[in-house]
Amino acid sequence: MRTILVIEDELKIVHIIKAYLEKEGFQVIAVTDGAAGLNAIETRHPDLIILDLMLPLIPGETILTKLRQTSEIPVLILSAKCSEEERIFGLNIGADDYLIKPFSPRELVARVHAHLRRFKAVNAQHSTARSYNQNRLTIDEIKHEVNVGSNPINLTPTEFKIINILSQTPGQVFSRSQLVEQVQGYSFDGYDRTIDSHIKNLRQKIEQNPNEPLYILTVYGIGYKFGGVPD
Ligand code: CA
């Protein structure tokens, strides 16, 4: 499910936007001040942001400028500031779109869809990464990078090989000896506990709850399989 973050202090507008977007199947997170907005960006990893400018605590312009230092996710400004200068300023500091209040909720929804489509297409062109569970986990074979949400994860070369091999064929069960063979490059006819300790470390690094893993699943008596869902 795609997550839309709405940073808006007028509750009436929040309710309208939430109702329209939820009807389209989006998950909507709404916060009513700028500080909560910055916090939600970091902790909730939204796919798109609808941003008011005149906000308590931290203005929308500051949020956008800060966001653009690290992220290219689509941002739609929704503001009562309607002069040409204000609109140009908003676009220049990194907004993808600028809607003026009062606005048409249906047009807003259409623009949200359009920006998500475009962002996905551009990303697909530039990225060599595979992504799973709505971008919660990405694995880049070429750059040897693994990200959980937007956080880069430090893996040892062996850990990277294991997650890379497992994730190439989600659902396929690998025995421990198959994994040893693929990771270390020699065949092994036995029960190798070192794989288990690599798996344990991997889970600590990439699973939200290593005791109830989502990505690296144990298949009892056989080995392991990847439980992530490709995007
Ligand atoms: Ca406002």
Residues whose N, C-alpha, C, O or C-beta is under 5 A from the ligand:
A	BS01	CA	D9 D52 M54 L55
